[in-house]
Amino acid sequence: MSDVAIKIEGLGKRYRYGGVAKLGTNIRADIADWFQNLRGRRSSDMTPRTLTTLKDLHEKRLDADPNYFWALKDINLEVKRGEVVGIIGRNGAGKSTLLKILSRITPPTTGKITYHGHVASLLEVGTGFHRELTGRENVFLNGSILGMKRTEITKKFDEIVAFAEVEKFIDTPVKHYSSGMYVRLAFAVAAHLEAEIMVVDEVLAVGDAEFQRRCLGKISEVASGGRTILFVSHNMSSIRSLCSRCVWLNAGQVQADADPAAVISRYLQSGDKSAGGHECSFAEDPAKEFQLLHARLCNAAGVGAQLFECDDPILIELDCRVHQRIPGLYGYLSISRADGTVVLVSDSHDLGTNPLDQLPLGAHRFRIRLPHRTLAPGSYKVYLNFASPAGVRGFNIDTPGALFTFQLTDHRTRRGNSRGGFLSTLVPWETQPPTTAA
Amino acid sequence: MDSSITVISVERHERVRQLLSDVWAYRELFYTFLERDLKVRYKQTALGAIWVVLQPLFVTGMFSLIFGRIAKMPTDGLPIVLFYFAANVPWGGFSRAVTGAAMSIESNAGLVTKVYFPRMVIPAAYVSGSYVDFSVGWVVLNLVAVGMGHWHWQLVAITPLLLVIQGTFALGIGLALAALNAQYRDVKNAVGFLVSMMMLLTPVIYPLSRLPDWARAWAWLNPMTGVIDSYRTSLQGGPFNWLSLTLCFLAALVYLTVGFWFFRNRESRFADVL
């Protein structure tokens, strides 16, 4: 019993769509809600039976109402003392909602959470920082907002300032700080929070690479100090290196809860089914001599995916149909970064033989294999075109255009996702006997 | 190891005792907010804290000229300047408290959506902050009264009670408006207008004695009436209308209770609607 730090039971959160609806609708819905609440509450003063029926009715009505949806539903978790639990999931899976409920910012609709121990939560660094105030004043302001006592801040003040490396500017208003100094100071305060249970959002996605490394160091220091930590991140490598357990949230529910390596690999393989972004189809057009009908982005196991590890190859499967033989038909593939920079161009005749040339009529399947460790971590767009100098209707035979986007992450190297540059190719550093010749 | 237990559930926010103990636990944050608001207010102004004195002085000058000299408003035997100054100092504090508190949740949305603390701490800090301006104005009021030969010890004696009434009333209205403004920004547009209307309903420009009897009988519904009238009465040397002051105090308590109740019912939703 006493070794449980956090117990979450039947937690759910329902939201109403349209927070910025017209005033009239807002008020009307509010009044309806309020009236329902009043009825529900008043009945609770009478008999428990009427309470359940009335409340059930109200619940049923809301469940059927398309204006309401469950951001989280029936979450049950038990976190032991000293466990470091990573929470992963796609955008909109309910991570932020869960964090907000855990941090008491917003109440749950159903269920409850029991903490055994003092809780601190960190959804953002530098909350409450005021531009006009000095670094010193902001440390005290931010510290108290995060729940530190003044005496505690005074005691740790020098340590915080040293960690942030802003000693010289501590009495300068933070509006004159560089963004790096600002973030360092903000993180330094947060890093010195002391609580038995910490709820941490992805706050490390700030600052330069060197500072990020120090922050990770600080967090693992905290983690090994026997504290219980709930940690939300998109950074698989930090989850892998810090957490002893990983929870995958999907569509407001717990999809998996096990050791990080297992959960992360399942998560990465799952692809983005909700958006259907790893597959696309085209309606058949017999007027085209050649046409791409179906394309798929998948991993080495042949499972559709949009999120890949740099260490794994990326496969693009193409199902095509030839209606008319075209001499000299070739495929063109380009991969560009999110900002539009083209990083890779490939023609189907690059390697000498062109499998698309002189294809017989009928259905064909091709597979393009992008070798592992080619592109740097990041997000990319895939563009495809088919052309031939002998096309009847022009040079372009079939132009499917931008087909997919995919993400590459790297969590097996130390540099990981902060690598930068265009490539993730690993280059050997070899020891050589020193040359004696000058 | 600390074995404090925190429970978060649907019902949690409905317990008043829990809420009050939370507010008490976060009192340091209250001081921090108070300090921040005071520090920030006059940063990067050329005149700095002189503004605190300048505002009531300027308004008093205008009122004295227009209502005193030109409109010849009776002043119950007080010198015109003192008559208006005695009203402008508390009214200035009150209107700053109400306006600041009403906007407070919205203007601190960045905190409300990122960190937990009892939300009441924010409007309460704004109301308390208004006392700082008040104190400076009050000292000047005493100096002006001494200078004009109209100072009376009762001014000092009655002030604490009047401050309690003023703060209670301002916090009550401020809490309700702050909660409302979190969801409906209409409040932001209405609050200036609302405060001006209240000033007209309060004997700031005119003496209480100018109101018809029936209106005076109900004046305690607006506790600021009793507050401002009592400052003037104290300078005239008394006697205070204790019945009216008691009613004002009770009315202020009712406003605070209603404001508190309204705020408490809504505060859990702030993060979702801001």
Chai-1 contact restraints between the chains, C-beta under 6 A:
chainA,res_idxA,chainB,res_idxB,connection_type,confidence,min_distance_angstrom,max_distance_angstrom,comment,restraint_id
A,S103,B,Y116,contact,1.0,0.0,6.0,A-B,restraint_1
A,R104,B,I8,contact,1.0,0.0,6.0,A-B,restraint_2
A,R104,B,Y116,contact,1.0,0.0,6.0,A-B,restraint_3
A,I105,B,Y116,contact,1.0,0.0,6.0,A-B,restraint_4
A,I105,B,A271,contact,1.0,0.0,6.0,A-B,restraint_5
A,T106,B,A271,contact,1.0,0.0,6.0,A-B,restraint_6
A,T106,B,D272,contact,1.0,0.0,6.0,A-B,restraint_7
A,P107,B,S268,contact,1.0,0.0,6.0,A-B,restraint_8
A,K112,B,S9,contact,1.0,0.0,6.0,A-B,restraint_9
A,I113,B,I8,contact,1.0,0.0,6.0,A-B,restraint_10
A,T114,B,V7,contact,1.0,0.0,6.0,A-B,restraint_11
A,Y115,B,T6,contact,1.0,0.0,6.0,A-B,restraint_12
A,H116,B,I5,contact,1.0,0.0,6.0,A-B,restraint_13
A,G117,B,D2,contact,1.0,0.0,6.0,A-B,restraint_14
A,H118,B,D2,contact,1.0,0.0,6.0,A-B,restraint_15
A,H118,B,S4,contact,1.0,0.0,6.0,A-B,restraint_16
A,V119,B,T6,contact,1.0,0.0,6.0,A-B,restraint_17
A,L123,B,K114,contact,1.0,0.0,6.0,A-B,restraint_18
A,E124,B,K114,contact,1.0,0.0,6.0,A-B,restraint_19
A,T127,B,K114,contact,1.0,0.0,6.0,A-B,restraint_20
A,T127,B,V115,contact,1.0,0.0,6.0,A-B,restraint_21
A,G128,B,L111,contact,1.0,0.0,6.0,A-B,restraint_22
A,E132,B,V40,contact,1.0,0.0,6.0,A-B,restraint_23
A,E132,B,K43,contact,1.0,0.0,6.0,A-B,restraint_24
A,L141,B,T32,contact,1.0,0.0,6.0,A-B,restraint_25
A,L141,B,R36,contact,1.0,0.0,6.0,A-B,restraint_26
A,S144,B,E28,contact,1.0,0.0,6.0,A-B,restraint_27
A,S144,B,L29,contact,1.0,0.0,6.0,A-B,restraint_28
A,S144,B,T32,contact,1.0,0.0,6.0,A-B,restraint_29
A,I145,B,V115,contact,1.0,0.0,6.0,A-B,restraint_30
A,R150,B,E28,contact,1.0,0.0,6.0,A-B,restraint_31
